[in-house]
Protein backbone atom coordinates (compact mmCIF):
# COMPACT_ATOMS: atom_id res chain seq x y z
CA UNK A 1 0.00 0.00 0.00
CA UNK A 2 1.24 3.49 -0.87
CA UNK A 3 2.22 5.79 1.95
CA UNK A 4 1.12 9.42 1.99
CA UNK A 5 4.49 10.50 0.62
CA UNK A 6 3.98 8.71 -2.70
CA UNK A 7 0.19 9.10 -2.74
CA UNK A 8 0.39 12.88 -2.76
CA UNK A 9 2.24 12.73 -6.08
CA UNK A 10 -0.39 10.48 -7.61
CA UNK A 11 -2.96 13.04 -6.51
CA UNK A 12 -0.89 15.92 -7.87
CA UNK A 13 -0.36 14.26 -11.25
CA UNK A 14 -4.13 13.69 -11.46
CA UNK A 15 -4.48 17.47 -11.62
CA UNK A 16 -2.51 17.62 -14.87
CA UNK A 17 -4.73 17.06 -17.92
CA UNK A 18 -3.65 14.35 -20.30
CA UNK A 19 -1.57 12.38 -17.80
CA UNK A 20 -3.34 9.05 -17.58
CA UNK A 21 -2.39 5.53 -16.56
CA UNK A 22 -0.07 4.82 -19.51
CA UNK A 23 1.97 7.98 -19.09
CA UNK A 24 2.17 7.53 -15.33
CA UNK A 25 3.48 4.00 -15.91
CA UNK A 26 6.24 5.41 -18.11
CA UNK A 27 7.18 7.92 -15.44
CA UNK A 28 7.23 5.21 -12.76
CA UNK A 29 9.36 2.92 -14.87
CA UNK A 30 11.90 5.63 -15.67
CA UNK A 31 12.10 7.33 -12.29
CA UNK A 32 11.21 4.42 -9.96
CA UNK A 33 8.68 6.65 -8.16
CA UNK A 34 6.27 9.44 -8.97
CA UNK A 35 7.96 11.61 -6.37
CA UNK A 36 11.16 11.48 -8.42
CA UNK A 37 9.18 12.17 -11.59
CA UNK A 38 7.49 15.19 -10.00
CA UNK A 39 10.85 16.70 -9.09
CA UNK A 40 12.65 15.80 -12.34
CA UNK A 41 13.83 18.53 -14.74
CA UNK A 42 12.05 18.93 -18.07
CA UNK A 43 15.00 17.49 -19.98
CA UNK A 44 14.85 14.27 -17.98
CA UNK A 45 11.06 14.06 -18.40
CA UNK A 46 11.60 14.13 -22.15
CA UNK A 47 13.65 10.94 -21.96
CA UNK A 48 10.64 8.93 -20.78
CA UNK A 49 8.98 8.89 -24.18
CA UNK A 50 6.31 11.43 -23.24
CA UNK A 51 5.27 13.80 -26.02
CA UNK A 52 6.38 17.42 -25.83
CA UNK A 53 2.88 18.64 -24.94
CA UNK A 54 2.73 16.36 -21.87
CA UNK A 55 6.21 17.37 -20.74
CA UNK A 56 5.26 21.04 -21.04
CA UNK A 57 2.01 20.47 -19.12
CA UNK A 58 3.90 18.82 -16.26
CA UNK A 59 6.62 21.46 -16.04
CA UNK A 60 4.19 24.40 -16.21
CA UNK A 61 1.41 23.10 -13.94
CA UNK A 62 3.45 21.46 -11.19
CA UNK A 63 4.76 24.87 -10.17
CA UNK A 64 1.15 25.78 -9.34
CA UNK A 65 0.35 22.56 -7.45
CA UNK A 66 1.41 21.93 -3.85
CA UNK A 67 1.28 18.15 -3.11
CA UNK A 68 1.03 18.76 0.63
CA UNK A 69 -1.84 21.19 0.18
CA UNK A 70 -3.65 18.69 -2.05
CA UNK A 71 -3.64 16.11 0.72
CA UNK A 72 -4.85 18.68 3.24
CA UNK A 73 -7.80 19.57 1.00
CA UNK A 74 -8.77 15.91 0.76
CA UNK A 75 -8.62 15.54 4.52
CA UNK A 76 -10.76 18.65 5.07
CA UNK A 77 -13.41 17.36 2.65
CA UNK A 78 -13.22 13.83 4.09
CA UNK A 79 -12.28 12.46 0.69
CA UNK A 80 -10.03 9.45 0.28
CA UNK A 81 -7.75 8.93 -2.71
CA UNK A 82 -7.02 5.40 -3.90
CA UNK A 83 -4.72 4.50 -6.78
CA UNK A 84 -4.97 1.70 -9.31
CA UNK A 85 -2.23 -0.04 -7.31
CA UNK A 86 -4.34 -0.08 -4.14
CA UNK A 87 -6.14 -3.27 -3.03
CA UNK A 88 -9.22 -1.10 -2.44
CA UNK A 89 -9.42 -0.16 -6.11
CA UNK A 90 -12.29 -2.01 -7.87
CA UNK A 91 -10.48 -4.91 -9.55
CA UNK A 92 -12.88 -5.10 -12.48
CA UNK A 93 -12.21 -1.45 -13.31
CA UNK A 94 -8.49 -2.22 -13.64
CA UNK A 95 -9.29 -4.43 -16.63
CA UNK A 96 -10.65 -1.70 -18.90
CA UNK A 97 -8.60 0.01 -21.60
CA UNK A 98 -8.24 3.31 -19.79
CA UNK A 99 -8.66 2.88 -16.01
CA UNK A 100 -8.40 6.10 -13.98
CA UNK A 101 -5.04 6.16 -12.14
CA UNK A 102 -6.66 7.74 -9.08
CA UNK A 103 -10.17 7.40 -7.71
CA UNK A 104 -11.49 9.86 -5.17
CA UNK A 105 -14.02 8.42 -2.74
CA UNK A 106 -16.43 9.44 -0.01
CA UNK A 107 -18.07 6.58 1.83
CA UNK A 108 -16.77 3.06 1.44
CA UNK A 109 -16.53 0.36 -1.20
CA UNK A 110 -16.95 -3.08 0.39
CA UNK A 111 -15.97 -6.52 -0.98
CA UNK A 112 -19.65 -7.34 -1.60
CA UNK A 113 -19.84 -4.36 -3.97
CA UNK A 114 -18.01 -6.47 -6.55
CA UNK A 115 -21.46 -7.88 -7.36
CA UNK A 116 -22.75 -4.71 -8.97
CA UNK A 117 -24.86 -3.64 -11.93
CA UNK A 118 -24.93 -0.18 -13.48
CA UNK A 119 -28.36 1.32 -14.14
CA UNK A 120 -28.69 4.19 -16.60
CA UNK A 121 -31.41 5.95 -18.55
CA UNK A 122 -33.04 9.17 -19.58
CA UNK A 123 -33.17 12.27 -17.43
CA UNK A 124 -36.84 12.64 -18.40
CA UNK A 125 -38.23 9.38 -17.06
CA UNK A 126 -41.82 8.46 -17.84
CA UNK A 127 -44.18 6.96 -15.27
CA UNK A 128 -43.46 3.59 -16.86
CA UNK A 129 -39.69 4.11 -16.61
CA UNK A 130 -39.91 5.18 -12.98
CA UNK A 131 -42.06 2.21 -12.03
CA UNK A 132 -39.89 -0.34 -13.86
CA UNK A 133 -36.69 1.11 -12.38
CA UNK A 134 -38.06 1.05 -8.83
CA UNK A 135 -39.29 -2.52 -9.19
CA UNK A 136 -36.23 -4.08 -10.86
CA UNK A 137 -33.63 -2.12 -8.90
CA UNK A 138 -35.42 -2.74 -5.60
CA UNK A 139 -35.44 -6.48 -6.26
CA UNK A 140 -31.77 -6.49 -7.29
CA UNK A 141 -30.80 -4.56 -4.17
CA UNK A 142 -32.79 -6.90 -1.92
CA UNK A 143 -30.85 -9.78 -3.44
CA UNK A 144 -27.44 -8.33 -2.65
CA UNK A 145 -26.62 -6.55 -5.92
CA UNK A 146 -24.99 -3.14 -5.52
CA UNK A 147 -26.43 -0.52 -7.87
CA UNK A 148 -24.04 1.80 -9.71
CA UNK A 149 -25.29 4.95 -11.41
CA UNK A 150 -24.39 8.55 -12.11
CA UNK A 151 -26.58 10.65 -9.76
CA UNK A 152 -28.14 12.39 -12.77
CA UNK A 153 -31.78 13.45 -12.86
CA UNK A 154 -34.29 10.85 -13.97
CA UNK A 155 -33.46 7.14 -14.09
CA UNK A 156 -30.10 7.52 -12.29
CA UNK A 157 -31.63 9.21 -9.24
CA UNK A 158 -34.59 6.83 -9.21
CA UNK A 159 -32.20 3.85 -9.26
CA UNK A 160 -30.12 5.18 -6.36
CA UNK A 161 -33.23 5.86 -4.26
CA UNK A 162 -34.79 2.50 -5.06
CA UNK A 163 -31.63 0.71 -3.92
CA UNK A 164 -31.54 2.68 -0.67
CA UNK A 165 -35.24 2.18 0.04
CA UNK A 166 -34.74 -1.57 -0.45
CA UNK A 167 -31.98 -1.54 2.17
CA UNK A 168 -29.29 -2.16 -0.41
CA UNK A 169 -26.02 -0.52 -1.36
CA UNK A 170 -25.39 1.92 -4.17
CA UNK A 171 -22.43 3.76 -5.70
CA UNK A 172 -22.64 7.12 -7.50
CA UNK A 173 -19.97 8.04 -10.03
CA UNK A 174 -19.46 11.79 -10.41
CA UNK A 175 -18.48 13.74 -13.52
CA UNK A 176 -16.93 16.45 -11.32
CA UNK A 177 -15.02 16.77 -8.06
CA UNK A 178 -16.60 15.20 -4.99
CA UNK A 179 -16.88 18.62 -3.35
CA UNK A 180 -19.51 19.56 -5.96
CA UNK A 181 -22.86 17.75 -6.09
CA UNK A 182 -24.38 17.87 -9.57
CA UNK A 183 -27.26 18.37 -9.94
CA UNK A 184 -27.46 20.42 -6.74
CA UNK A 185 -30.94 19.12 -5.82
CA UNK A 186 -29.41 15.69 -5.24
CA UNK A 187 -27.33 16.84 -2.27
CA UNK A 188 -29.49 14.91 0.22
CA UNK A 189 -29.43 11.82 -2.00
CA UNK A 190 -25.63 12.04 -2.22
CA UNK A 191 -25.39 12.11 1.59
CA UNK A 192 -27.63 9.04 1.85
CA UNK A 193 -25.55 7.19 -0.74
CA UNK A 194 -22.38 8.02 1.17
CA UNK A 195 -23.83 6.32 4.25
CA UNK A 196 -24.85 3.17 2.36
CA UNK A 197 -22.21 2.94 -0.33
CA UNK A 198 -19.84 5.43 -1.91
CA UNK A 199 -19.44 8.52 -4.06
CA UNK A 200 -16.50 8.17 -6.45
CA UNK A 201 -14.84 10.28 -9.12
CA UNK A 202 -11.62 10.39 -11.10
CA UNK A 203 -11.74 14.18 -11.04
CA UNK A 204 -9.82 16.14 -8.39
CA UNK A 205 -11.59 18.43 -5.93
CA UNK A 206 -12.84 21.63 -7.48
CA UNK A 207 -13.38 20.14 -10.93
CA UNK A 208 -16.64 21.57 -12.27
CA UNK A 209 -19.13 19.45 -14.21
CA UNK A 210 -18.53 19.82 -17.95
CA UNK A 211 -20.17 18.02 -20.86
CA UNK A 212 -16.90 16.30 -21.80
CA UNK A 213 -16.56 14.77 -18.33
CA UNK A 214 -19.68 12.63 -18.47
CA UNK A 215 -18.80 10.18 -21.29
CA UNK A 216 -15.55 9.49 -19.43
CA UNK A 217 -17.51 9.12 -16.19
CA UNK A 218 -19.70 6.52 -17.93
CA UNK A 219 -16.73 4.24 -18.69
CA UNK A 220 -16.16 3.95 -14.91
CA UNK A 221 -19.79 3.02 -14.29
CA UNK A 222 -19.73 0.25 -16.88
CA UNK A 223 -16.14 -0.75 -16.20
CA UNK A 224 -16.65 -1.54 -12.52
CA UNK A 225 -19.92 -3.43 -13.12
CA UNK A 226 -20.89 -6.92 -14.24
CA UNK A 227 -23.33 -5.39 -16.68
CA UNK A 228 -25.36 -2.32 -17.57
CA UNK A 229 -29.14 -2.06 -17.43
CA UNK A 230 -30.67 0.60 -19.69
CA UNK A 231 -34.24 1.42 -18.70
CA UNK A 232 -35.24 4.31 -20.97
CA UNK A 233 -33.01 6.10 -23.47
CA UNK A 234 -33.22 8.06 -26.67
CA UNK A 235 -31.24 6.86 -29.68
CA UNK A 236 -28.51 9.45 -29.03
CA UNK A 237 -27.99 9.73 -25.29
CA UNK A 238 -25.51 9.25 -22.50
CA UNK A 239 -27.20 5.97 -21.59
CA UNK A 240 -26.53 4.63 -25.09
CA UNK A 241 -22.89 5.73 -24.80
CA UNK A 242 -22.65 3.76 -21.56
CA UNK A 243 -24.11 0.69 -23.29
CA UNK A 244 -21.54 1.02 -26.09
CA UNK A 245 -18.74 1.31 -23.53
CA UNK A 246 -20.04 -1.78 -21.74
CA UNK A 247 -19.91 -3.80 -24.96
CA UNK A 248 -16.36 -2.60 -25.64
CA UNK A 249 -15.42 -3.64 -22.09
CA UNK A 250 -17.00 -7.09 -22.58
CA UNK A 251 -19.75 -6.39 -20.07
CA UNK A 252 -23.34 -7.59 -20.37
CA UNK A 253 -25.93 -5.14 -21.67
CA UNK A 254 -29.55 -5.36 -20.53
CA UNK A 255 -32.47 -3.28 -21.79
CA UNK A 256 -36.07 -2.82 -20.74
CA UNK A 257 -38.43 -2.81 -23.75
CA UNK A 258 -40.93 -0.02 -24.21
CA UNK A 259 -43.57 1.27 -26.57
CA UNK A 260 -42.42 1.70 -30.17
CA UNK A 261 -44.27 5.03 -30.07
CA UNK A 262 -42.34 6.37 -27.07
CA UNK A 263 -39.20 8.44 -27.82
CA UNK A 264 -37.90 7.39 -24.38
CA UNK A 265 -37.81 3.73 -25.50
CA UNK A 266 -36.26 4.10 -28.95
CA UNK A 267 -32.77 3.52 -27.62
CA UNK A 268 -33.64 0.53 -25.45
CA UNK A 269 -35.68 -1.12 -28.21
CA UNK A 270 -32.75 -0.60 -30.59
CA UNK A 271 -30.37 -2.22 -28.10
CA UNK A 272 -32.64 -5.27 -27.88
CA UNK A 273 -32.86 -5.41 -31.68
CA UNK A 274 -29.04 -5.43 -31.78
CA UNK A 275 -28.72 -8.23 -29.23
CA UNK A 276 -29.02 -6.78 -25.74
CA UNK A 277 -30.75 -9.00 -23.20
CA UNK A 278 -34.44 -8.12 -22.92
CA UNK A 279 -35.32 -7.59 -19.26
CA UNK A 280 -38.79 -8.03 -17.81
CA UNK A 281 -37.79 -8.55 -14.19
CA UNK A 282 -34.76 -8.83 -11.94
CA UNK A 283 -34.47 -12.60 -12.43
CA UNK A 284 -33.58 -12.03 -16.09
CA UNK A 285 -30.47 -10.19 -14.91
CA UNK A 286 -29.53 -12.62 -12.14
CA UNK A 287 -29.85 -15.61 -14.47
CA UNK A 288 -27.85 -14.01 -17.28
CA UNK A 289 -25.04 -13.10 -14.87
CA UNK A 290 -25.09 -16.56 -13.26
CA UNK A 291 -25.32 -15.01 -9.82
CA UNK A 292 -25.72 -17.53 -7.02
CA UNK A 293 -27.98 -15.23 -5.03
CA UNK A 294 -31.06 -16.84 -3.56
CA UNK A 295 -34.06 -14.65 -4.42
CA UNK A 296 -36.35 -13.66 -1.61
CA UNK A 297 -38.90 -16.35 -0.96
CA UNK A 298 -41.62 -13.77 -0.96
CA UNK A 299 -40.82 -12.74 -4.50
CA UNK A 300 -40.93 -16.34 -5.70
CA UNK A 301 -44.51 -16.69 -4.55
CA UNK A 302 -47.59 -15.18 -6.14
CA UNK A 303 -49.71 -12.95 -3.97
CA UNK A 304 -53.32 -13.90 -3.27
CA UNK A 305 -56.12 -11.39 -2.75
CA UNK A 306 -57.47 -11.72 0.79
CA UNK A 307 -61.10 -10.74 0.11
CA UNK A 308 -63.58 -10.24 -2.70
CA UNK A 309 -63.06 -6.46 -2.82
CA UNK A 310 -59.32 -6.85 -3.40
CA UNK A 311 -60.00 -9.47 -6.05
CA UNK A 312 -62.40 -7.16 -7.89
CA UNK A 313 -59.94 -4.25 -7.82
CA UNK A 314 -57.04 -6.38 -9.01
CA UNK A 315 -59.00 -7.27 -12.14
CA UNK A 316 -59.14 -3.56 -13.03
CA UNK A 317 -55.36 -3.07 -12.75
CA UNK A 318 -52.37 -3.84 -14.93
CA UNK A 319 -48.81 -2.53 -15.26
CA UNK A 320 -50.20 0.53 -17.06
CA UNK A 321 -51.44 3.38 -14.78
CA UNK A 322 -55.20 3.41 -14.14
CA UNK A 323 -56.85 6.42 -12.49
CA UNK A 324 -58.88 5.78 -9.36
CA UNK A 325 -62.01 7.24 -11.01
CA UNK A 326 -61.79 4.61 -13.75
CA UNK A 327 -61.25 1.90 -11.13
CA UNK A 328 -64.43 2.99 -9.31
CA UNK A 329 -66.49 2.99 -12.51
CA UNK A 330 -65.24 -0.35 -13.83
CA UNK A 331 -65.42 -2.13 -10.44
CA UNK A 332 -68.82 -0.73 -9.46
CA UNK A 333 -67.47 0.08 -5.98
CA UNK A 334 -67.80 3.35 -4.08
CA UNK A 335 -64.93 5.82 -3.96
CA UNK A 336 -64.41 5.44 -0.20
CA UNK A 337 -64.19 1.63 -0.42
CA UNK A 338 -61.84 1.76 -3.41
CA UNK A 339 -59.58 4.37 -1.81
CA UNK A 340 -59.25 2.57 1.54
CA UNK A 341 -58.77 -0.85 -0.06
CA UNK A 342 -56.12 0.41 -2.47
CA UNK A 343 -54.28 2.03 0.45
CA UNK A 344 -54.21 -1.30 2.29
CA UNK A 345 -53.16 -3.17 -0.87
CA UNK A 346 -50.32 -0.71 -1.34
CA UNK A 347 -49.08 -1.41 2.19
CA UNK A 348 -49.10 -5.13 1.32
CA UNK A 349 -47.02 -4.46 -1.78
CA UNK A 350 -49.76 -5.59 -4.16
CA UNK A 351 -50.34 -2.27 -5.94
CA UNK A 352 -48.51 1.00 -6.23
CA UNK A 353 -49.64 4.58 -6.66
CA UNK A 354 -47.65 6.25 -9.44
CA UNK A 355 -48.91 9.81 -9.11
CA UNK A 356 -52.12 11.70 -9.88
CA UNK A 357 -54.17 9.03 -8.08
CA UNK A 358 -53.26 6.39 -10.66
CA UNK A 359 -52.36 2.82 -9.70
CA UNK A 360 -50.45 -0.13 -11.18
CA UNK A 361 -49.87 -3.72 -10.15
CA UNK A 362 -46.71 -3.93 -8.05
CA UNK A 363 -45.99 -7.58 -8.85
CA UNK A 364 -47.63 -10.76 -10.09
CA UNK A 365 -50.90 -11.51 -8.32
CA UNK A 366 -52.88 -14.68 -8.85
CA UNK A 367 -56.59 -14.21 -9.43
CA UNK A 368 -59.02 -16.71 -7.92
CA UNK A 369 -62.77 -17.16 -7.80
CA UNK A 370 -62.64 -19.53 -4.86
CA UNK A 371 -64.23 -17.72 -1.94
CA UNK A 372 -62.46 -20.07 0.45
CA UNK A 373 -59.17 -18.41 -0.44
CA UNK A 374 -60.43 -15.14 1.04
CA UNK A 375 -60.74 -16.66 4.48
N, C-alpha and C positions, 0 to 999 in steps of 0.2 A: 504493500500500500504506500502511496506517495505521502511524504511528509509535507507540511505547509510550505517549506522552503521551495520545493519543486512545484507544488500545486499552484503557487501564486504566479508562476511563469506560464503555466498552461492557461490560467485565467487571463493573464495579460495578453498572450498571443491570440486568445479568442476575441479580443477587441480589435484585432487588425483584419480588415476585410480581405478575403481571398486566401487566407492561411488556413487551410483545412487539414484533414488527417494525413493526406499524402505528403504535403509539404512539411508538416510537423515531423513526420517519420524521417524525412531527409535530414532535417535539422538535428534530430536526436541521434541519428546514425553518425553524422559528421562530428558533432560536438560532444556526444556522450550524455548530455543533459540539456534541457531547455534553458536552464539558468545560464549555461555557457553560451548558448545560442543567443540569448537575449543581450548578453554583454559583448558579443563578438563585433568587431569592426565590419563595415560594409564590404570591404575587400574580401574578408574571410567568408562572409555570408554568400558572396557570389560563387565561391568554390563548391557550394553544396548542390549546384544544379538548378537552383531557383532562378526563375526568369527575372529580368531587370526590374520589372514593375513590382514584383513581390519584395525584392531586396529594398527598393526605394520606400515601399510602404512600411516595412519594418523599421528602417533607419529613421524615417520622418516621424512616425507615430509613437515609437517607444519613448521618445523624449517627452511626450505628453502624457504617458501612462506611468503611474507609480504602483508597482506590484503590491507593496505593503498597503497602500490605500485601497486597492481593489479588494483585498481580503477583509479589511475593516468594513467596507461597505456591505459585503456579503453577510458579515456577522451582525451588523446593525439591522439588516432586513431579514435576518433569520433564514438566509438562503444558503444551501449547501452546494458546493461544486464537486462533481464526480467526473473523472476522466474515463476514456475508453479503456484504460488499463486497470480500472478499479473493479473489484469483484462485485460492487453494487450496481455497476452499469448493466442495463438489460442485455443479456447475452445475445438475444435474437437480433437486436438492433446492430450489434457488431458485424453481423453477416451481410448487411446491405452494402451497396456500392460506395456510398458516401456517408458513413456514419459520422455524426457530430463528435469532434474530439472531446468537447466538454459539454456536460449537461448540468444545468442549474436546476435545483429542486427545492421545493417547499413541501413539507409532509414527508411521507416515507413510502418507498417501494419495497414490498415484501416478497419473499420467495413465491407465495401463491399467486402473485400478480403475473407470473409467467404464463398462466392460463388466462389470456386476455383476447378480446375481440374489439376492433375499432368499429364505431358506429358513426356514420356520416350521412348528411342529407341537406336538403334545402334550408335556407334561412326563413322561408315563407311556408312553413308546414301547414298542410290542410288538417281538418279534423281527423280524416282517415290516417294521415301520416302520424299525427300525435298519438292516436289511439294504438296504432300498430307498434310504434316505438315503445310506448309505455308497457304494452303487454309483453313483447318479445324481450326487451331489455330487462324488465322486471324478472321474468322467468330465468333468463341467463344469470342475472346477479344472484338470485336465490339458489342457483345451482353452482355457485362458486366461480363464476366467470367474471373477471375484472373487465370493466367497460372503459375503453379508451376513446376520447373524442377531443374536440378542439375548442370547447367553451363558446362557440359561436351562437348567435341567435338561432331559433328554430330547432331542427332535429338534434343538433349537438347538445344544447341546453336541456332539451327534453330527455335525452338519453342519460346525461349525468344525473338529473333529478330522479329519474326512474330507478337507476341503480342505487342511489342513496335511500330512497323510500323503501326499497326492497331489502335494505340492510346489507347491501353489497359494497364492493369497493369500486372506485373509479379514478381514472387518471386523466387530467386535462393537459394538453400540449399547447403551449402558447406560441404565438407568432410575434412576440415582443418580449421585453424583459419582464421578469416576475414581479417587479415593483410596479407594473402597470397592468391593471385588469381591463381587458378589452373583450366585449363591450363593457362599459362602466356599470351598467345595470346588473351585471352578473357578479358583482363584488361579494354579495352574501353567498351565492352559489360557490364561488371560488373558496371562500373560507370553509364551507361545509366539505368540499372535496378534499381540502388540505387535512381535515380531521379524519377522513375515511379513505385516504388514498394519497395522491400527490399531484402537485402542479409542477410541470417540467418545461424547460425551454433550452434551446441551444444559444439563445441570444443573451448577451450580458445585460446587467442592470442598466436601466435608462434607455434601452433600445425601444423606439416607438413602433407601433404597428404600421407596417407599410404593405402595400399590395404584393410586392415581391417576396415578402417573408412567408406568406401563407402556403404557397405550393411547396416550399422547402419544409415548412412545419408538417405538411401532410405526409411527407416521406418518413417522418419519425413515427407518426401515428400508425401507418401501415407496417413500417419496419419492425416495430416492437411487438406486433400482434400476430396471432395465428391466422387471422383473416379479417376481412373488412365487410361489414354489412352496410349496404346503401339502401336507405328507406325511401326517400323521395329525392329526385334530382333532375334538373333540366339537362338537355343534351350537352351543353357547354357550361360546366360548373366545377367548383372546387371538389365536390364529392366525386365527380367523374374522374378528375385528375388523381384523386386518392385511389380510386379503383384501378386506374392505369398503373400507378406506382406499385400497388399491391401485386398486380400481375407480373410486373418487371422484377419484383422481389421474390417471386415464387410463393406468394401468399394466396390463400383462398379468397374468392370474391363471392359474396352473397348479395342478392337483391330481392326486394319485396315488390311483387307485381302491382300494377295499378291500372286505372282506367286508361284506355287508349285515347280518350278525349281530354285527359288531364295533362297540362303542360308539366306539372310536378312529377309525373310518372314516365315521361318520355325517356329520360336517361336510364331509369331502372329497367324499363321494358326492353330498351336496347341492349343493356348488359345481359339480360336473360337470353335475348335472341342470339347474342354472341357467345353464350356458353356459361354465363354466371349461374350459380346454383339458385334456383327459385326457392324462396323462403316463405312458408306459410305460418310457421311457429318455431319456437326455440329448439325443438327437437331436431328440426332439419339441420340446424347449425351444429348441435352436439354430435349428431350421427356423422355428418360429413367430416368433422374434425377428429372423429374417433376418440372423443373424450370419455373417460371412464368415470363420469360423474353420475351418481344415482339421482334421477329426477325426484322431486318431491312426490310423495305418495298421493298427496291431495290432487296434484295436477294430473296424475295418471288415471284418476277416477272421474267419471262424469257426475255432474251435480244433478240432484233430483229436486223438483219443486216439492215444497212441503205442504201445500194446500191447493185447493182448486183455483183460488184467485191468482196465485203465483203462476200456475200452469196456464191460465187464460192469458195473462200478460206476456209470458214468454213466447206464446204463439204470435204475438204482434211485433216481436223484436227480431232483429238480425244484426249483422255487423255494420250495417249502414244506419246512421242516426235517424231516429223517429221521434217527432215532437210529442210531448205528453198529451196535447189536444187530440192528435191523431190516434194515440193509444186509447184514450177514453172513448172516442167514437167507435173505433173498430172492436173494442172489447165489450162495449155496452156497460161499462162500470162507471160509477160516479168519480168525479175529480178527486174528492177527499180520499176515497179508497185507493185509487190508482197512485196518488202521490205518496201516501203512507206505506203502501206495499212496495213501491219502487225504492223508497228510502231504506226499508228493511232488506230488500234484495241486494241493494248496493253494499250494505254492510256485510252481507254474506259473500260478496264477491261474485254474484251472479250477473249483475248488470252494472253499467257504468254511465254516469251522466257526463256528456261531452260538451256541455255549454248550451245556453239558450233553451234550457229545459228539454233537451233531446237526449235520448238514451240508446245504448247499444248493448248487445250481449257481451259480457266480459270474458266468457270462455264457453266451451261446449257444455250444453245442458240437455239431458235426455228427457224428451217428452213422454208422458204416460197418461193413459186414461183409466188406470186402475186406481179407484178411490182408496184402496187399502194402503197405497204407497204414501198417501197424505197423512196417515196416522202414525 
